[in-house]
Amino acid sequence: MLKNVLKRFSVISGLKGEEFSKWSFLCNESLNYVLEHLLKDELSDYEEQKICSLAASIAFYKLTLYDFDGVTSFTAGDVHISKENMQKNAERIMNEEMGNCNDITDFGSVCFFGVKA
């Protein structure tokens, strides 16, 4: 499974070579995190693909949080890229993948209890 997570992470992040190797540990951490929250012992091929996509998206989100080089935005001509936009996009991707895995994972949720007087 880790091999598939690494492939997906490479595609999502656009990292190659030495930069990819530098951050690939995030894939292992993210896969372990997802596997700890599985509701099933046996996964179909389709479910395994969903888990790999989720782990890769979590790794990418972590990358956007950790890889801070002090540059918050960059403009070249008409192109403007900001670190904040990358983080928001990574978070959106991660949340979408988590939604796709709701049936096979449980990451917990906020629960409010009422108290009777």
DOLONU-163816 format. One line per 5 residues: their letters; for each residue x negated, y negated, z negated of N, C-alpha, C, O. Coordinates in steps of 0.05 Angstrom, whole numbers, plus 32768, in hexadecimal, padded with zeros to 4 digits. Layout:
<rs>
a	X:Y:Z:X:Y:Z:X:Y:Z:X:Y:Z | ...
</rs>
This chain:
<rs>
mlknv	7FF0:8018:8000:8000:8000:8000:7FEF:7FE7:8000:7FF6:7FD3:800D | 7FD9:7FE7:7FF1:7FC8:7FD0:7FEF:7FBE:7FC7:800B:7FBB:7FAF:8010 | 7FB8:7FDA:801C:7FAE:7FD4:8037:7FC3:7FC3:8046:7FBB:7FB0:8054 | 7FDC:7FCA:8044:7FF1:7FBB:8051:7FF5:7F9F:8045:7FFA:7F8C:8053 | 7FF2:7F9D:802A:7FF3:7F83:801D:7FDD:7F71:8027:7FE1:7F5A:802D
lkrfs	7FC5:7F7C:8029:7FAE:7F6D:8033:7FB2:7F63:804F:7FAC:7F4C:8055 | 7FBD:7F74:8060:7FC3:7F6C:807C:7FD7:7F55:807D:7FD3:7F41:808B | 7FEC:7F57:806E:8001:7F43:806D:7FF6:7F29:8061:7FFC:7F13:806B | 7FE6:7F2B:804C:7FDA:7F13:8040:7FC8:7F04:8053:7FC8:7EEC:8055 | 7FB9:7F13:8063:7FA7:7F07:8077:7FB7:7EF8:808C:7FB0:7EE2:8094
visgl	7FCE:7F03:8094:7FDF:7EF6:80A8:7FEC:7EDC:809C:7FEB:7EC7:80A9 | 7FF7:7EDF:8084:8005:7EC8:8078:7FF1:7EB2:8071:7FF7:7E9A:8077 | 7FDA:7EB8:8066:7FC7:7EA4:805D:7FB6:7E99:8074:7FAC:7E82:8072 | 7FB1:7EA9:8088:7FA0:7EA0:809E:7F82:7EA3:8097:7F71:7E9A:80A6 | 7F7D:7EB0:8080:7F61:7EB3:8078:7F54:7ECA:8087:7F60:7EDE:808E
kgeef	7F3A:7EC7:808C:7F2A:7EDB:8099:7F0F:7EDD:808D:7F06:7ECA:807F | 7F01:7EF3:8091:7EE6:7EF6:8089:7EE0:7EF2:806B:7EEE:7EFD:805A | 7ECC:7EE1:8066:7EC3:7EDC:804B:7ED9:7ECF:803A:7EDC:7ED6:8022 | 7EE8:7EBC:8045:7EFE:7EAF:8036:7F13:7EC4:802E:7F1E:7EC3:8018 | 7F19:7ED6:8041:7F2D:7EEB:803B:7F23:7EFD:8024:7F32:7F03:8012
skwsf	7F0A:7F05:8026:7EFE:7F16:8011:7EFE:7F08:7FF6:7F03:7F15:7FE1 | 7EFA:7EEE:7FF6:7EF9:7EDF:7FDD:7F13:7EDF:7FCE:7F14:7EE0:7FB6 | 7F2A:7EE0:7FDD:7F44:7EDE:7FD1:7F54:7EF8:7FD2:7F6B:7EF9:7FC8 | 7F49:7F0D:7FDD:7F58:7F26:7FE0:7F60:7F33:7FC5:7F72:7F43:7FC4 | 7F51:7F2C:7FAF:7F58:7F38:7F95:7F75:7F30:7F8D:7F82:7F3F:7F7E
lcnes	7F7F:7F1A:7F98:7F9B:7F12:7F92:7FAF:7F27:7F9C:7FC4:7F2A:7F90 | 7FA8:7F35:7FB1:7FBA:7F49:7FBC:7FBD:7F60:7FA8:7FD3:7F6A:7FA4 | 7FA7:7F69:7F9D:7FA8:7F7F:7F8A:7FB8:7F77:7F71:7FC8:7F87:7F67 | 7FB2:7F5F:7F67:7FC1:7F56:7F4F:7FDF:7F54:7F55:7FF0:7F5C:7F45 | 7FE6:7F49:7F6C:8002:7F45:7F73:8010:7F60:7F78:8027:7F63:7F70
lnyvl	8003:7F73:7F85:800F:7F8D:7F89:8014:7F9B:7F6E:8029:7FA6:7F6A | 8001:7F9A:7F5C:8004:7FA6:7F42:801C:7F99:7F33:802B:7FA6:7F26 | 801E:7F7E:7F35:8034:7F70:7F28:804F:7F7A:7F33:8061:7F7F:7F24 | 8051:7F7C:7F4D:806A:7F85:7F5A:8070:7FA2:7F52:8087:7FA8:7F4B | 805C:7FB3:7F52:8060:7FCF:7F4B:8069:7FD3:7F2E:8078:7FE5:7F28
ehllk	8060:7FC1:7F1D:8069:7FC2:7F01:8087:7FBC:7EFE:8093:7FC2:7EE9 | 8092:7FAE:7F11:80AE:7FA6:7F10:80C1:7FB6:7F22:80D7:7FAE:7F27 | 80B7:7FCD:7F2C:80C7:7FDE:7F3D:80DD:7FEC:7F2D:80D8:7FF4:7F16 | 80F4:7FEF:7F39:810A:7FFD:7F2D:810B:801A:7F35:8119:802A:7F29 | 80FC:8021:7F4A:80FD:803C:7F55:80E2:8049:7F54:80CD:803C:7F56
delsd	80E2:8064:7F52:80C9:8072:7F53:80C1:8079:7F6F:80A9:8079:7F76 | 80D4:807F:7F80:80CF:8086:7F9C:80DA:8070:7FAE:80F0:8067:7FAA | 80C9:8068:7FC1:80D1:8053:7FD4:80D2:805E:7FF0:80C2:806E:7FF8 | 80E6:8054:7FFF:80E6:805B:801C:80D1:804A:802A:80C6:8038:801E | 80CC:8050:8043:80B8:8041:8052:80C0:8023:8054:80B0:8011:8051
yeeqk	80DA:801F:8058:80E4:8003:805A:80E1:7FF5:803F:80D9:7FDD:803F | 80E6:8002:8029:80E3:7FF5:800F:80C6:7FF0:8009:80BF:7FDB:7FFD | 80B4:8002:8012:8098:7FFD:800E:808E:7FE5:801E:807E:7FD6:8014 | 8099:7FE1:8036:8092:7FCA:8046:809B:7FB0:8038:808D:7F9C:8038 | 80B3:7FB1:802C:80BD:7F9A:801D:80AB:7F93:8005:80A6:7F7C:8000
icsla	80A2:7FA8:7FF7:8090:7FA4:7FE0:8076:7F98:7FE9:806B:7F86:7FDC | 806B:7FA1:8000:8052:7F96:800A:8055:7F79:8012:8044:7F69:800D | 806C:7F72:801E:8071:7F57:8026:8073:7F45:800D:8069:7F2F:800D | 8081:7F4F:7FF9:8083:7F40:7FE0:8068:7F3B:7FD3:8062:7F25:7FCB | 8058:7F50:7FD1:803E:7F4E:7FC4:802C:7F3A:7FD3:801E:7F2A:7FC7
asiaf	802D:7F3B:7FEE:801D:7F29:7FFE:8026:7F0C:7FFA:8016:7EFA:7FF9 | 8041:7F08:7FF8:804B:7EED:7FF5:8044:7EE2:7FD9:803E:7ECA:7FD6 | 8043:7EF3:7FC5:803B:7EEA:7FAA:801D:7EE3:7FAA:8015:7ECF:7F9F | 800D:7EF3:7FB8:7FF1:7EEE:7FBA:7FEC:7ED3:7FC8:7FDB:7EC4:7FC0 | 7FFB:7ECE:7FDD:7FF8:7EB4:7FEC:8001:7E9D:7FDA:7FF3:7E88:7FDB
ykltl	8016:7EA0:7FCB:801E:7E8B:7FB9:8009:7E85:7FA4:8002:7E6E:7F9F | 7FFD:7E9A:7F99:7FE7:7E97:7F86:7FD0:7E88:7F93:7FC3:7E77:7F87 | 7FCA:7E90:7FAC:7FB4:7E83:7FBA:7FB8:7E65:7FBC:7FA6:7E55:7FB8 | 7FD1:7E5D:7FC2:7FD6:7E40:7FC4:7FD4:7E32:7FAA:7FCE:7E1A:7FA8 | 7FD8:7E40:7F94:7FD5:7E34:7F79:7FB8:7E33:7F71:7FAF:7E1F:7F65
ydfdg	7FA9:7E48:7F77:7F8D:7E4A:7F6D:7F79:7E3C:7F7E:7F65:7E31:7F74 | 7F7E:7E3B:7F98:7F6A:7E30:7FAB:7F6D:7E12:7FAC:7F76:7E07:7FC0 | 7F64:7E04:7F97:7F66:7DE7:7F97:7F4A:7DDC:7F9A:7F39:7DDF:7F89 | 7F47:7DCE:7FB1:7F2C:7DC3:7FB6:7F2C:7DA5:7FB3:7F19:7D97:7FBB | 7F41:7D9A:7FA6:7F42:7D7D:7FA2:7F4F:7D6E:7FB8:7F57:7D56:7FB4
vtsft	7F53:7D7A:7FCF:7F5F:7D6D:7FE6:7F7D:7D73:7FE4:7F85:7D8A:7FE5 | 7F8D:7D5E:7FE2:7FAA:7D62:7FE0:7FB8:7D5F:7FFB:7FCE:7D69:7FFE | 7FAC:7D50:800D:7FB9:7D4D:8028:7FA3:7D46:803C:7F8D:7D3E:8036 | 7FAA:7D4B:8055:7F98:7D47:806B:7FA8:7D3D:8083:7FBD:7D48:8089 | 7F9E:7D28:8090:7FAB:7D1E:80A8:7F97:7D1C:80BE:7F81:7D11:80BB
agdvh	7F9F:7D26:80D5:7F8F:7D23:80EE:7FA2:7D1C:8104:7FB0:7D2D:810F | 7FA1:7D03:810C:7FB4:7CFA:8121:7FD1:7CFC:8117:7FD8:7CF0:8102 | 7FE1:7D0B:8125:7FFD:7D0E:811E:8002:7D25:810B:8019:7D29:8102 | 7FEE:7D34:8105:7FF0:7D4C:80F4:7FEA:7D45:80D7:7FD5:7D39:80D1 | 7FFD:7D4B:80C6:7FF9:7D47:80A9:7FFF:7D60:809A:8014:7D6C:809C
isken	7FEB:7D69:808A:7FEE:7D82:807A:7FE9:7D7A:805D:7FD5:7D6D:8057 | 7FFB:7D83:804C:7FF6:7D7E:802F:7FF7:7D98:8020:8005:7DAB:8027 | 7FE7:7D99:800B:7FE6:7DB1:7FF9:8001:7DB7:7FED:8009:7DCE:7FEA | 800F:7DA1:7FE6:802A:7DA5:7FDA:803D:7DB3:7FED:804C:7DC4:7FE4 | 803C:7DAC:8006:804D:7DB9:801A:8046:7DD7:801D:8058:7DE8:801F
mqkna	802C:7DDD:801C:8024:7DF9:801D:802E:7E09:8006:8037:7E1F:8009 | 802C:7DFD:7FEE:8036:7E0B:7FD6:8054:7E0F:7FD6:805E:7E24:7FCF | 8062:7DFB:7FDF:807F:7DFD:7FE1:8087:7E13:7FF5:8099:7E22:7FF1 | 8079:7E13:800C:807E:7E28:8020:8078:7E44:8016:8087:7E57:801A | 8061:7E46:8008:805A:7E60:7FFC:806E:7E69:7FE7:8075:7E81:7FE6
erimn	8078:7E56:7FD7:808C:7E5D:7FC3:80A6:7E65:7FD0:80B3:7E78:7FC7 | 80AE:7E58:7FE6:80C6:7E5F:7FF5:80C4:7E7B:8000:80D7:7E8B:7FFE | 80AD:7E82:800C:80A8:7E9D:8017:80AA:7EB1:8001:80B7:7EC6:8004 | 809D:7EAC:7FEA:809C:7EBF:7FD4:80B9:7EC3:7FC9:80C1:7EDA:7FC5 | 80C8:7EAE:7FC6:80E3:7EB1:7FBC:80F5:7EC0:7FCF:8106:7ED0:7FC6
eemgn	80F1:7EBC:7FE8:8101:7ECB:7FFC:80FA:7EE9:7FFB:810C:7EFA:7FFC | 80E0:7EEF:7FF9:80D8:7F0B:7FF7:80E2:7F18:7FDD:80EA:7F2F:7FDD | 80E2:7F09:7FC7:80ED:7F13:7FAE:810B:7F19:7FB1:8115:7F2E:7FA7 | 8119:7F08:7FBF:8135:7F0D:7FC4:8139:7F26:7FD5:814D:7F34:7FD1 | 8128:7F2B:7FE8:8129:7F43:7FF8:8125:7F5D:7FE8:812D:7F72:7FF1
cndit	8117:7F5A:7FD1:8111:7F71:7FC1:8121:7F73:7FA8:811B:7F83:7F96 | 8137:7F64:7FA6:8148:7F65:7F8E:8152:7F80:7F88:8157:7F87:7F70 | 8157:7F90:7F9C:8163:7FAB:7F98:814F:7FBF:7F8E:8157:7FD5:7F84 | 8135:7FBA:7F90:8121:7FCD:7F87:810D:7FC3:7F72:80FC:7FD1:7F69 | 8111:7FA9:7F6A:80FF:7F9E:7F55:8110:7F8F:7F41:8127:7F88:7F46
dfgsv	8104:7F8B:7F2A:8111:7F7B:7F15:80FC:7F6A:7F08:80EC:7F73:7EF7 | 80FD:7F51:7F0F:80EA:7F3E:7F04:80F6:7F2E:7EED:80EB:7F1B:7EE2 | 810E:7F37:7EE5:811C:7F29:7ECF:8128:7F0F:7ED9:8121:7F05:7EEE | 813A:7F05:7EC9:8146:7EEB:7ECF:814E:7EDE:7EB5:814E:7EEA:7E9F | 8155:7EC5:7EB7:815D:7EB6:7EA0:8179:7EC0:7E97:818B:7EC4:7EA8
cffgv	817C:7EC4:7E7E:8195:7ECD:7E73:819D:7EBB:7E5C:818E:7EB6:7E49 | 81B6:7EB2:7E5D:81C0:7EA1:7E47:81D5:7EB0:7E38:81E7:7EBC:7E44 | 81D3:7EAF:7E1E:81E6:7EBC:7E0D:81F6:7EA7:7DFD:81EA:7E93:7DF4 | 820F:7EAB:7DFA:8220:7E99:7DEA:8220:7EA2:7DCD:821D:7EBA:7DC7 | 8223:7E8F:7DBC:8224:7E95:7D9F:823F:7E8C:7D95:8247:7E75:7D98
ka	824E:7E9E:7D89:8268:7E97:7D7D:8264:7E8C:7D61:8255:7E96:7D51 | 8273:7E77:7D5C:8271:7E6B:7D41:8285:7E77:7D2F:8287:7E6F:7D17
</rs>
